[in-house]
Amino acid sequence: MPPVAAAGPVRDAAEPGDDLHDAGQAIDQAAHAAVARLTGGLSPAALANAWLDWSVHAAFSPGKQAELAAKAFRKGQRLQSFLWRNLLVGAQAEPCIEPLPQDHRFDDPAWRTWPFCLYQQGFLLTQQWWHNATTGVRGVARAHEEIVAFTARQMLDGVSPSNHPLTNPVVLNATLASGGANLVLGALNALEDARRGLAGLKPAGAERFAVGREVAVTEGEVVYRNDLIELIQYAPKTGAVRPEPVLIVPAWIMKYYILDLSPENSLVRHLVGQGFTVFMISWRNPGPADRDVSFDDYRRLGVMAALDAVSAIRPGRAVHAAGYCLGGTLLSIAAATMARDGDARLASLTLFAAQVDFTEAGELTLFINESQISFLESLMRSEGVLDSKQMAGAFQLLRSNDLIWSRIVNSYLLGRREAVTDLMAWNADATRMPARMHAEYLRRLFLDNDLAEGRLRVEGRPVALTDIRAPIFAVGTEKDHVAPWRSVFKLTLMTDADVTFLLASGGHNAGIVSEPGHRGRHYRVHSRAATDRYVDPDSWLDLARLEQGSWWPEWASWLAERSGPPEPPPPMGLPGAPTLGPAPGRYVREA
């Protein structure tokens, strides 16, 4: 059979233009990297593309234009009516619009007084109009609509009357009461924050929670170390322990000790106190020399190397493996690979706020498209890593009112420092991401959704979550903006194992750090067997059992039911090898 002709022009690898092509690619990448440093890693092309899509379709939608004009007229009438009611009645008139439940910028009663109530009502009506304008335009790609609505909301939040001293009654009252001392203190706070930022120091107050002194203090030993991880084995707290150890795989976006914060809210300490032998992976903070570390290296040198060490310490014992966030996603890939290859060392699989399908992965998908990833790859190639500031900036934008603007008002206009908690100090202890690993993660999982759609290959062969037979305990949180619980719930559709799904109150971090005794906590839980029919998220809510309090005892009981009777604790460390130093180890302290 004659060879099939190419569908388009074929460029000969040896033609003279190759050098020019390579030079052009290098120039483009350098230009993109330079711009990315100024924009915090956000692609101007991606934003422009979204706004162009919206504006062109809006321009060709006379019906939508008429609707928006009518809405603007009616909102103007409502605001005018509110104005006259205030002027004529001389008292606090009933507002014509209320803030959204999650918007606490205008909670203070001073916002009900004249003229600040007018500023507040005018802003909320404007914000509502822009939401109507940026959504519901026929023909606009859904991803573009979400980007436009998000960026419009960010711009409006920046000009909110709550952010400016002359239009914020709380700031004005504090200024009058203190004789301007709040502004002086705010200026000093701003200078201190700028100094710390330039010096690469943690935020003010975070030094109160030193690793190994106030946080990450559960007793243990580093029992294994390679170029990517340290493995910590925690000392037993009970005379007898369950035969099956627990191996925890945290995300490497942040330090591991979110699961071992202060003694009173340490999940590790809780598990050890319930009679489990606990092992924890502590990831090394990569530098530019690690630019070529791959996503699969994290599986091989991370999860599998740790599992091998645990198996050597507890030979013949199956392992309860648990993964948090990105660590849970990696663990699910490792578990699917093990199931494919006949490796039956897992007694169970637990995933905390971890996604395996990324089609509805929350507002983080706003930053995930071909343009954005290509732009970010240029930055990472030049730096070797994705710096922690880019990651932190993206997460802060998702909750800009809480994490940016409210802190500016409190710290710089009111002169009040927010009390730093252990969770806040941990959140400031960010890490970097190797260029190759992060690019592969964004492309294969977020952009192409290869794991959910059966295209992800490990060691040259595809892996499928349906191969996993170990029982699964999956945790989602009600207010998670990083891994929305309905996205996490998709795991139940993609596995042929027994699955217990638990929905905890709180968000991505605070919902997981939910120690017994924490007031206001609750959770819902429901189990299904591998042979049961699929239940959608809304139906699951109706079936799930509602419980008050922490979900940690529920998980510990679930693990205990799948473990053998207690026996004497194992020795600390690998057989015949000394331990490598006390917990929390060396890697977690590296900046």
C-alpha positions in Angstrom: 0.0 0.0 0.0 1.4 3.4 -0.9 2.1 5.8 1.9 -0.8 8.2 2.8 -0.1 11.8 1.8 0.0 14.3 4.6 -3.0 16.5 5.1 -1.0 19.7 5.0 2.4 21.1 4.2 5.2 19.2 6.0 8.1 21.2 7.3 11.4 19.4 6.8 13.3 19.1 10.0 16.6 20.1 8.3 15.4 23.2 6.4 17.3 26.4 7.1 14.3 28.1 8.8 14.6 25.8 11.9 17.0 28.1 13.7 14.7 31.1 13.0 11.7 29.1 14.3 13.5 28.1 17.5 14.7 31.7 18.0 11.1 32.9 17.6 9.8 30.4 20.1 12.4 31.5 22.6 11.6 35.2 22.1 7.9 34.5 22.5 8.5 32.6 25.7 10.7 35.3 27.1 8.1 38.0 26.3 5.3 35.9 27.9 7.4 35.3 31.0 8.2 39.0 31.3 4.5 40.0 31.1 3.5 37.2 33.5 5.8 38.6 36.2 3.8 41.8 36.0 0.3 40.2 35.9 0.9 37.6 38.6 0.8 34.8 36.0 -2.6 35.8 34.5 -2.7 35.8 30.7 -3.9 39.1 29.2 -4.7 37.2 26.0 -7.1 34.9 27.8 -8.9 37.8 29.4 -9.1 39.7 26.2 -10.4 36.7 24.4 -13.2 36.2 26.9 -14.2 39.9 26.9 -14.1 40.0 23.1 -16.4 37.0 22.9 -18.8 38.6 25.3 -18.7 42.1 23.8 -19.3 40.9 20.2 -22.2 38.7 21.2 -23.7 41.5 23.4 -23.3 43.9 20.5 -25.4 41.6 18.3 -28.1 41.0 20.9 -30.6 43.9 20.7 -33.0 42.0 22.9 -30.4 41.7 25.7 -29.5 45.4 25.3 -33.1 46.4 25.6 -33.5 44.2 28.7 -30.4 45.7 30.3 -31.6 49.3 29.5 -34.9 48.5 31.1 -33.2 47.0 34.2 -31.0 50.1 34.5 -34.0 52.4 34.3 -35.9 50.4 37.0 -32.9 50.2 39.2 -32.5 54.0 38.9 -36.1 54.4 39.9 -35.7 52.1 42.9 -32.6 54.1 44.0 -34.4 57.4 43.5 -37.4 56.2 45.5 -35.0 55.1 48.3 -33.4 58.5 48.2 -36.7 60.3 48.6 -38.0 58.0 51.3 -34.8 58.9 53.3 -35.1 62.6 52.7 -38.9 62.8 53.4 -39.3 60.4 56.2 -36.1 61.5 57.9 -35.5 58.0 59.2 -33.8 54.8 58.0 -35.9 53.7 55.0 -36.4 50.1 54.1 -33.5 49.2 51.7 -34.4 48.4 48.1 -31.8 45.7 47.8 -30.0 43.4 50.4 -26.4 42.1 50.1 -25.9 38.5 49.3 -25.7 36.2 52.4 -21.9 35.7 52.0 -21.3 39.5 51.6 -20.4 41.0 55.0 -19.0 44.3 53.9 -22.1 46.2 55.0 -23.1 44.4 58.2 -22.3 47.3 60.5 -25.4 49.3 61.4 -23.6 52.5 60.4 -24.3 51.5 56.8 -28.0 52.2 57.4 -27.4 55.8 58.2 -27.5 58.7 55.7 -25.7 59.2 53.3 -23.8 55.9 53.5 -27.0 53.9 52.9 -27.2 55.6 49.5 -23.7 54.7 48.6 -24.3 51.1 49.7 -27.6 50.7 47.8 -26.2 52.3 44.7 -23.2 50.0 44.7 -25.3 46.9 45.3 -27.7 47.8 42.4 -24.8 48.5 40.1 -23.2 45.2 41.1 -26.5 43.4 40.3 -26.9 45.1 37.0 -23.4 44.1 35.9 -24.1 40.5 36.9 -27.1 40.6 34.6 -25.0 42.2 31.8 -22.2 39.7 31.9 -24.4 36.6 32.1 -27.1 35.2 29.9 -25.8 36.6 26.6 -26.7 34.0 24.0 -23.7 32.5 22.1 -21.0 33.3 24.6 -18.9 30.3 25.6 -19.7 29.3 29.2 -16.0 29.5 30.2 -15.8 33.0 28.7 -19.0 34.1 30.5 -17.5 32.9 33.8 -14.3 34.8 33.2 -16.1 38.0 32.2 -18.5 37.8 35.2 -15.5 37.1 37.5 -13.3 39.9 36.3 -16.3 42.4 36.3 -16.9 41.4 39.9 -13.3 41.9 40.8 -13.3 45.4 39.3 -16.5 46.3 41.1 -15.1 45.0 44.4 -12.2 47.4 44.0 -14.4 50.4 43.9 -16.8 49.3 46.6 -17.6 52.2 49.1 -16.5 49.9 51.9 -12.9 50.2 50.6 -12.5 53.9 50.8 -12.1 56.0 54.0 -14.5 58.8 52.9 -17.4 56.5 52.0 -17.0 54.0 54.8 -18.8 55.1 57.9 -17.0 52.6 60.1 -13.7 54.1 59.1 -14.9 57.6 59.5 -16.3 56.9 63.0 -13.1 55.2 64.0 -11.1 58.2 62.7 -13.2 60.7 64.6 -13.1 58.6 67.8 -9.3 58.1 67.8 -8.3 61.5 66.3 -6.9 59.8 63.3 -4.8 57.2 65.3 -6.3 54.4 63.2 -4.9 55.8 60.0 -1.5 56.2 61.6 -1.6 52.6 62.8 -2.8 51.5 59.4 0.1 53.3 57.7 2.5 51.6 60.0 0.9 48.2 59.3 1.2 48.9 55.6 4.9 49.8 55.9 5.5 46.6 58.0 3.7 44.4 55.5 5.7 46.0 52.6 8.9 45.4 54.4 8.1 41.8 55.1 7.0 41.3 51.5 10.2 42.7 50.1 12.3 40.6 52.5 10.4 37.4 51.8 9.2 37.1 55.4 5.9 35.6 56.6 3.0 38.0 57.5 3.1 39.7 60.9 2.0 37.3 63.7 2.8 34.1 61.8 6.1 33.8 63.8 4.0 32.8 66.8 3.4 29.4 65.2 6.9 28.0 64.6 7.1 24.5 63.1 8.2 22.0 65.6 7.4 24.4 68.5 3.7 25.4 68.4 2.6 23.4 65.3 3.7 20.0 63.9 4.6 18.9 67.4 3.2 15.3 67.5 6.0 13.0 68.5 7.6 10.9 65.8 10.7 10.1 63.7 11.7 10.6 60.1 12.2 7.0 58.9 12.8 7.5 55.2 14.2 10.3 53.0 14.8 10.7 49.3 15.1 13.8 47.0 11.4 14.4 47.1 10.0 13.3 50.4 10.6 12.6 54.1 8.4 10.0 55.7 7.4 10.5 59.3 6.4 7.7 61.6 4.5 8.9 64.6 5.1 7.4 68.0 2.2 5.3 69.5 0.0 6.8 72.2 -1.7 3.6 73.1 -0.4 0.3 74.4 -1.8 -1.6 71.4 -2.4 -0.4 67.9 -4.4 -1.6 64.9 -2.3 -3.9 62.6 -3.0 -1.8 59.5 -1.0 1.5 59.4 -2.4 4.8 58.0 -0.3 6.5 55.3 -1.3 10.2 54.7 -0.4 11.9 51.4 -0.9 15.7 51.8 -0.9 18.1 48.9 2.5 19.6 48.0 1.0 23.0 47.2 1.4 23.7 50.9 3.2 22.1 53.9 2.0 18.9 55.3 1.3 20.1 58.9 -2.2 21.4 58.2 -3.0 17.8 59.4 -0.8 18.3 62.4 -1.4 21.9 63.6 -1.6 22.7 67.3 -2.1 19.7 69.6 -5.8 20.4 70.1 -6.6 20.4 66.4 -4.2 17.8 65.0 -5.8 15.1 62.9 -2.5 13.1 63.3 -2.7 13.3 67.1 -6.3 12.3 67.0 -5.6 9.2 64.9 -2.6 8.1 67.0 -4.8 8.5 70.1 -7.4 6.2 68.6 -4.8 3.4 68.3 -3.5 3.8 64.7 0.1 3.8 63.5 0.3 6.9 61.4 2.8 7.7 58.7 3.0 11.1 57.0 4.7 12.3 53.7 6.5 15.6 54.0 7.3 17.0 50.6 10.5 18.9 49.9 10.0 22.4 48.7 11.4 22.3 45.1 13.8 24.9 43.6 14.8 25.8 40.0 17.1 22.8 39.8 13.9 20.6 40.0 12.3 22.1 36.9 12.2 18.6 35.2 10.6 16.7 38.0 7.5 15.2 36.5 4.0 14.5 37.9 4.8 10.7 37.7 7.9 11.3 39.8 5.7 12.5 42.6 3.8 9.2 42.3 7.0 7.0 42.1 9.2 8.9 44.6 6.4 10.1 46.7 3.4 7.8 47.2 5.0 4.5 46.1 8.3 5.1 47.8 6.5 5.9 51.0 4.2 2.8 50.6 7.3 0.6 50.2 8.8 2.0 53.4 5.6 1.5 55.3 5.3 -2.0 54.0 8.9 -2.7 55.1 8.1 -1.5 58.6 4.8 -3.3 58.8 5.4 -6.4 56.6 2.4 -8.3 55.5 0.0 -5.6 56.7 -2.4 -3.8 54.3 -2.3 0.0 54.5 -5.1 2.5 54.9 -4.0 5.3 52.5 -5.4 8.8 52.8 -4.8 11.8 50.5 -5.7 15.5 50.9 -6.6 17.8 47.9 -4.0 17.3 45.2 -2.4 14.6 47.3 -5.7 12.7 47.1 -5.8 13.0 43.3 -2.3 11.6 43.1 -3.1 8.8 45.6 -6.2 7.9 43.5 -3.9 7.6 40.4 -1.4 5.5 42.4 -4.3 3.3 43.7 -5.6 2.8 40.1 -2.1 1.9 38.9 -1.7 -0.6 41.8 -5.1 -2.2 41.0 -4.2 -2.5 37.4 -0.9 -4.2 38.2 -2.4 -6.5 40.9 -0.8 -4.8 43.9 -3.2 -5.4 46.7 -1.5 -3.6 49.5 -4.2 -1.0 50.2 -6.8 -1.9 52.8 -8.8 1.3 52.1 -8.6 4.6 50.3 -9.6 7.9 51.9 -9.8 11.2 49.9 -10.1 14.6 51.6 -11.5 17.3 49.3 -9.8 15.6 46.3 -11.1 15.6 42.8 -10.8 13.0 40.1 -13.0 14.7 37.5 -12.2 18.3 36.7 -15.1 19.3 34.4 -16.7 21.2 37.3 -13.7 22.0 39.4 -15.0 25.4 40.8 -13.7 28.9 40.1 -10.1 27.6 39.8 -11.1 26.6 36.2 -11.3 30.3 35.5 -7.5 30.2 35.3 -7.3 27.0 33.2 -7.4 27.2 29.5 -5.0 26.7 26.6 -4.0 30.4 26.6 -3.5 30.6 30.3 -1.5 27.4 30.6 0.7 28.3 27.7 1.4 31.7 29.3 2.1 30.0 32.6 4.4 27.5 31.0 6.6 30.3 29.6 6.9 31.8 33.1 7.7 28.4 34.7 10.3 27.6 32.0 12.1 30.9 32.8 11.9 30.4 36.6 12.1 26.6 36.8 9.2 26.6 39.3 5.9 28.2 39.9 6.5 30.6 42.8 4.2 30.4 45.8 3.1 34.0 45.2 1.4 33.1 42.0 -0.4 30.3 43.7 -1.4 32.4 46.7 -2.6 35.2 44.4 -4.9 32.9 42.5 -6.5 31.5 45.7 -6.9 35.0 47.1 -8.7 36.3 44.0 -11.3 33.6 44.4 -12.3 35.1 47.8 -11.1 38.7 47.3 -13.6 40.2 49.6 -12.5 38.1 52.5 -8.8 37.6 51.7 -7.9 41.0 50.1 -10.3 43.9 50.6 -11.5 43.2 54.1 -8.0 42.8 55.3 -7.0 46.1 53.7 -9.8 47.8 55.4 -9.1 46.3 58.8 -5.3 46.5 58.7 -4.7 49.8 56.8 -7.9 51.9 57.4 -9.0 50.8 60.8 -5.5 50.0 62.0 -6.6 46.6 63.5 -4.4 43.6 63.1 -6.4 40.4 62.7 -5.3 37.8 65.2 -3.3 35.1 63.4 -4.4 31.5 64.0 -2.4 28.4 63.4 -4.3 27.7 60.2 -3.6 31.2 59.0 0.1 30.8 59.8 0.2 27.5 57.9 -1.6 29.1 54.9 1.3 31.7 54.7 3.9 28.9 54.6 3.6 28.3 50.9 5.7 26.1 48.6 6.8 26.1 45.0 5.8 23.8 42.1 8.3 22.2 39.6 7.7 23.6 36.1 7.2 20.2 34.4 5.1 18.7 37.1 2.7 21.6 37.3 2.4 21.9 33.5 1.5 18.2 33.3 -0.9 18.4 36.2 -2.7 21.4 34.6 -2.8 19.9 31.1 -3.6 16.3 31.8 -6.0 16.7 34.7 -7.5 20.1 34.7 -7.5 21.0 31.0 -7.9 17.5 29.3 -9.5 15.6 32.2 -7.5 12.5 31.2 -8.0 10.6 34.5 -11.8 10.7 34.3 -11.9 10.0 30.6 -9.5 7.0 30.6 -6.6 8.6 28.7 -4.1 9.0 31.6 -1.2 6.6 31.1 1.2 5.5 33.9 4.3 3.7 32.8 3.0 3.6 29.2 -0.4 2.0 30.0 -3.8 3.5 30.8 -5.2 3.6 34.3 -8.9 3.5 35.4 -10.5 4.3 38.7 -13.0 1.5 38.0 -10.1 -1.0 38.7 -10.0 0.0 42.4 -11.7 -2.5 44.7 -10.5 -1.2 48.1 -13.3 0.5 50.1 -13.3 4.3 49.7 -14.1 7.1 52.2 -14.5 10.4 50.5 -14.9 13.8 52.2 -16.2 17.0 50.6 -16.9 20.3 52.4 -20.0 22.5 52.0 -18.2 25.8 51.2 -15.2 24.5 49.3 -14.3 26.9 46.5 -11.2 24.9 45.5 -12.8 21.4 45.2 -16.6 21.9 45.2 -18.2 19.0 47.0 -20.4 18.1 43.9 -17.2 17.8 41.9 -15.7 15.6 44.6 -18.9 13.6 44.7 -18.3 12.5 41.0 -15.9 9.8 42.4 -19.0 7.8 43.3 -19.9 7.7 39.6 -16.4 6.5 38.5 -15.6 3.6 40.8 -16.8 0.1 41.3 -16.0 -0.1 45.0 -17.9 0.5 48.2 -17.9 4.2 48.8 -18.8 6.2 52.0 -19.2 9.9 51.1 -19.2 12.4 53.9 -20.1 16.1 53.5 -18.6 18.3 56.3 -19.4 21.9 57.2 -16.8 24.5 56.4 -14.5 25.1 53.5 -11.5 23.5 51.8 -9.2 23.8 54.8 -11.4 24.6 57.9 -13.8 21.8 56.9 -11.0 19.3 57.1 -9.4 20.7 60.2 -12.6 19.9 62.3 -11.5 18.6 65.6 -13.9 17.2 68.2 -15.3 20.0 70.4 -15.2 22.6 67.6 -18.5 24.5 68.0 -20.9 24.7 65.1 -19.6 21.7 63.2 -21.8 19.2 61.5 -21.6 16.6 58.7 -23.7 14.3 56.5 -22.7 10.8 55.7 -24.1 7.9 53.6 -22.6 4.7 52.2 -23.3 2.7 49.1 -22.1 -0.7 48.1 -20.4 -1.4 44.8 -23.6 -3.2 43.6 -25.9 -0.3 44.5 -27.3 2.0 41.8 -25.9 5.5 41.4 -27.4 8.3 43.5 -27.1 11.9 42.3 -25.9 14.6 44.7 -29.3 16.1 45.5 -30.8 12.6 46.2 -27.8 11.8 48.3 -28.5 14.9 50.5 -32.0 13.4 51.2 -30.5 10.0 52.1 -27.5 11.1 54.1 -27.6 11.0 57.9 -27.1 14.4 59.5 -24.8 14.5 62.6 -23.6 17.3 64.8 -20.0 17.7 65.7 -16.7 16.7 64.2 -16.5 14.1 61.4 -13.1 12.8 62.7 -14.6 10.1 65.0 -16.8 8.9 62.1 -13.8 8.3 60.0 -11.8 6.7 62.8 -14.7 4.3 63.4 -14.8 3.5 59.7 -11.1 2.7 59.7 -11.4 0.6 62.8 -14.2 -1.5 61.2 -11.8 -2.3 58.4 -8.9 -3.1 60.6 -7.8 -6.1 62.6 -7.8 -6.4 66.5 -5.1 -4.3 68.3 -1.6 -5.7 68.8 1.7 -4.4 70.1 3.0 -1.3 68.3 5.7 -1.8 65.6 9.3 -0.6 66.1 10.1 2.9 65.0 12.0 3.0 61.6 13.0 0.6 58.9 14.4 -2.8 60.0 18.1 -2.6 60.6 18.3 1.2 59.9 18.5 4.1 62.2 15.9 6.8 62.1 16.9 10.1 60.4 15.9 12.5 63.1 12.8 13.6 65.1 9.6 14.9 63.5 8.8 17.2 61.9 12.0 16.6 60.0 14.1 18.8 57.7 12.1 19.3 54.5 9.2 21.1 56.2 11.5 23.8 57.6 13.0 24.6 54.2 11.9 28.0 52.8 
